[in-house]
Amino acid sequence: MARNGKLHNVLVVDDSPLMLKLLEKKLGDYRLKVHVAESVETALDILKQIPIDILITDKIMPTIDGLDLVRYVYENHSNTGIIMVTSYASVEGAVEAVKIGADEYLQKPITDEKLFPAVERVIEKINIRKSQSVDNPQQYRELGGIIGQSPAMQKVFRAIRKAADSPATVLITGESGTGKELVARAIHYNSPRKDGPFVSVNCSAIPETLLESELFGAVKGAYTGSTETREGYFAKAEKGSIFLDEISSTSLQMQSKLLRVLQEKEITKVGANTVQKIDIKVIAATNKNLKELVDEGRYREDLYYRLNVLTIDLPPLAARGDDVLLLTHFFAQKFAGEYGKEPPTFTEDALRVLKNYAWPGNVRELDNLVQRLIVMSEKPSIDVADLPQHMRYTLQRTNNATKSLLQVEQEHIKLVLESVNGNKTQAAKILGIDRKTLREKLKKHAII
């Protein structure tokens, strides 16, 4: 089956022409590229010529046994998944096959219900192995520090290039922790303005009473404490780009002033009587749905359309498939280098847990997790038991459907805090709220 644009090669080995024909038809219909061999000798020749992703072999074969082929492939083709097939299934036979390298063990007759789930599981395993391969540490696509090879991220990369080539305003949307500032930087540094300044402003981090002077500047004496005339962020971004993060947090009054800046390409310092022309590219970002805010009367419709000329929607990490594995490998290499350690390997089981986790904090949460694992781990390998408790399998005593919303929120906040060792700043980022809101929730739920 095609994964990340790749068609997987499958080698089927069986001394029965009828079985070969049956599996060739089934797997071909499943959009796999199928190669067949009636003997182990023929299979070895094919393995020398073609990179095989999945081997499906009968156990009982003439001259050379199927188990010998499994052992050979396991020891010489580490990125090939293996499915053993037999007419005489037994626990002992299955254990033996797995011990020497088989990923799956199927008994004839082979039904679709047995075959295709096994193929999917093997594909997932080989993707994990390839992500861990020291021979291919750079098998990922990268643009401006953003890593990903999933179709969703390839779409983002194409949008970044288009946005970089255009002078139009860009709106970046996506959940907290998906990397909106990285996208903004990638747009700037791939644009004709790359030699100019890139100025990043978190609008939600600046008190509303100071936001206007911070953005547009102020003249001496404009307000109490204004002892000198100073430039604002817009002026500092001249000939470059300004990134307005959390643009949804601005008041209606500030939105009116931002609209004028976008329309007229000019700013007025607080306390000044003259306007100042500017030449900048504006990139805004939000984790809120601005259209919904417009419909609720909390955001100016005219500003929304001014911002929403070109839109880049960042997918959540959980929707990026094997990118989780690539990012895990990348962060492990990065932090191991920073802390002077050898990068650990991750077991297949650990990587499977990471891939299937929901990642409410997205890439930021994964970055934080891998950094902590590198700091805390004293072993060369990371296994499931080394991961935070909330990622591991647990037996639920009660179903969340029987709990109040208050209880569910309380438990989730506790889990997130535990995952970041009590770091409230990190917890707030993962939860998608500010520190003040988190403090209020901690007080409400009596969480210390």
KARAKA-V678810 format. One line per field, one symbol per residue. phi: phi as a letter, one per 30 degrees, with the letter a starting at -180 (. if undefined). A space follows every 50 residues. Layout:
phi=???
This chain:
phi=.dbhiccddccccadcedddddddddddddicdcbbbcadedddddddcb dcdbccbddcbdicdddddedddddcbdccdbbccbdbdaddddddddec kddbbccddcceddddddddddeddddddddcdddbdcdbcbbhicclbd edddddeddddddddcdddbccclddjdjddddddddddccdcedddccc bcdddceedcdddddcjaceidaejdcadbdcddddceibbcccdhdddd ddddedddeddddchabbddiccccbdbbbccbcbaccddddddddicbd dddedddddccbcdddedcchdeedddeddddddddddcicdddccdedd ddddddddhdchddddedddeddddddccdbccedddeedcddbcddbde dccddddddedddddddddchidddddddddibdddddedddddchcd
